[in-house]
Each structure stands twice: as structure tokens, then as C-alpha cells.
Amino acid sequence: MTIEQVLQAIAEPRRREILRLIWREERTVGDIAGQFDVTRPAISQHLRVLREAGLVSERRDGTRRFYRALPEGITELRAYLEGFWDQRLEALRGVAEAEEERRRNDE
């Protein structure tokens, strides 16, 4: 799994909604498909993309397939995005320190 795969997988709104549905509980493809106005094969395709990105796991029981979200699949993406936040905070700190220094010099 790469960050690019995760970003591409969650870029599609329906996939994000699927993740929300299976975040806390395992569900079958049929149950997931029942929540959308698209075909079951379309949902299966979305689940395949999510699985390949490391965001969901699949468990088979006979002919039924159960899916659940893998929160650890989001961990790398979260760390990546937090890096942007850290950079912004660092830049804000620099601006605040420069402003404080300017005020001290004006006094």
C-alpha cells in the first residue's frame, strides 16, 4: 500500500461512505450494496479497490464475503497529512516569534 493508493481509493465519495459503514462492524457485500443505489458488482469493485489499498479486510464464510475497515490502513496517510499540519504550525510559530521580536524592538 502506498499513500497514493490510499488517496486514490478514498477520493471516490462512495468508497468513503463504504468505509464509514464498515468502520465499526463487519458487513457482507449484500448488506453494503443495500445501502447504495448501485449494483452489487459495482460495490464489489469499490471494495476491491479499498482492499488493494489496505483499507479493508475480506473474510470468506462459504459463498459469503464479509468486509471490515482496517483503521491501521489510514495510519500512514494520517502521519503524512499531519506532516503538513506540523509544517503549518512551524510557519505560524515563526511568524508569531518575528512579530513578538518586532514589538520588543518598537518598545
C-alpha positions as CSV (number, residue, x, y, z in Angstrom):
1,M,0.0,0.0,0.0
2,T,1.2,3.5,-0.8
3,I,-0.1,6.9,0.2
4,E,-1.1,7.4,-3.5
5,Q,-3.2,4.2,-3.5
6,V,-4.9,5.3,-0.3
7,L,-5.6,8.7,-1.6
8,Q,-7.0,7.4,-4.9
9,A,-9.1,4.9,-3.0
10,I,-10.7,7.4,-0.7
11,A,-11.0,10.1,-3.5
12,E,-14.2,8.5,-4.6
13,P,-17.1,9.6,-2.3
14,R,-18.9,6.2,-2.4
15,R,-15.8,4.4,-1.2
16,R,-15.5,6.9,1.8
17,E,-19.1,6.1,2.6
18,I,-18.4,2.3,2.4
19,L,-15.6,2.8,4.9
20,R,-17.9,4.6,7.2
21,L,-20.4,1.7,7.0
22,I,-17.8,-0.9,7.9
23,W,-15.7,1.1,10.3
24,R,-17.1,-0.4,13.4
25,E,-18.7,-3.6,12.2
26,E,-18.1,-6.3,9.6
27,R,-20.7,-6.4,6.8
28,T,-21.5,-8.6,3.8
29,V,-21.3,-7.3,0.3
30,G,-25.1,-7.6,0.0
31,D,-25.6,-5.6,3.2
32,I,-23.2,-2.9,1.9
33,A,-24.8,-2.8,-1.5
34,G,-28.3,-2.4,0.0
35,Q,-27.2,1.0,1.3
36,F,-26.5,2.3,-2.2
37,D,-28.4,2.8,-5.4
38,V,-25.7,1.0,-7.5
39,T,-25.3,-2.7,-8.4
40,R,-23.7,-5.3,-6.1
41,P,-20.9,-5.8,-8.7
42,A,-20.2,-2.0,-8.5
43,I,-19.9,-2.3,-4.7
44,S,-17.6,-5.3,-5.1
45,Q,-15.4,-3.3,-7.4
46,H,-15.2,-0.4,-4.8
47,L,-14.4,-3.0,-2.1
48,R,-11.6,-4.4,-4.2
49,V,-10.0,-1.0,-4.6
50,L,-10.3,-0.4,-0.9
51,R,-8.8,-3.9,-0.1
52,E,-5.9,-3.3,-2.5
53,A,-5.2,0.0,-0.8
54,G,-5.0,-1.8,2.5
55,L,-8.1,-0.1,3.9
56,V,-10.4,-3.1,4.3
57,S,-10.1,-6.8,5.0
58,E,-12.1,-9.6,3.5
59,R,-13.3,-12.7,5.3
60,R,-15.0,-15.6,3.4
61,D,-17.6,-17.8,5.0
62,G,-18.8,-20.2,2.4
63,T,-20.0,-18.1,-0.5
64,R,-20.4,-15.0,1.6
65,R,-17.8,-12.3,1.9
66,F,-17.5,-10.1,4.9
67,Y,-15.7,-6.8,4.9
68,R,-14.4,-4.6,7.7
69,A,-12.3,-1.4,7.7
70,L,-8.7,-1.6,8.7
71,P,-8.0,1.6,10.7
72,E,-4.3,0.8,10.5
73,G,-4.6,1.4,6.8
74,I,-5.2,5.0,7.5
75,T,-2.3,5.4,9.8
76,E,0.3,6.1,7.2
77,L,-2.0,8.6,5.5
78,R,-2.7,10.3,8.8
79,A,1.0,10.6,9.5
80,Y,1.6,12.1,6.0
81,L,-1.2,14.7,6.4
82,E,0.0,15.5,10.0
83,G,3.3,16.4,8.4
84,F,1.6,19.3,6.6
85,W,-0.1,20.4,9.8
86,D,3.3,20.3,11.6
87,Q,4.8,22.5,8.8
88,R,2.0,25.0,9.1
89,L,2.3,25.2,12.9
90,E,6.1,25.7,12.5
91,A,5.5,28.5,10.0
92,L,2.9,30.1,12.3
93,R,5.3,29.9,15.2
94,G,8.0,31.6,13.1
95,V,5.5,34.5,12.2
96,A,4.5,34.8,15.9
97,E,8.1,34.9,17.1
98,A,9.0,37.5,14.5
99,E,6.0,39.7,15.4
100,E,7.0,39.4,19.1
101,E,10.5,40.4,18.3
102,R,9.3,43.4,16.3
103,R,7.1,44.5,19.2
104,R,10.0,44.3,21.6
105,N,12.2,46.3,19.3
106,D,9.5,49.0,18.9
107,E,9.2,49.5,22.7
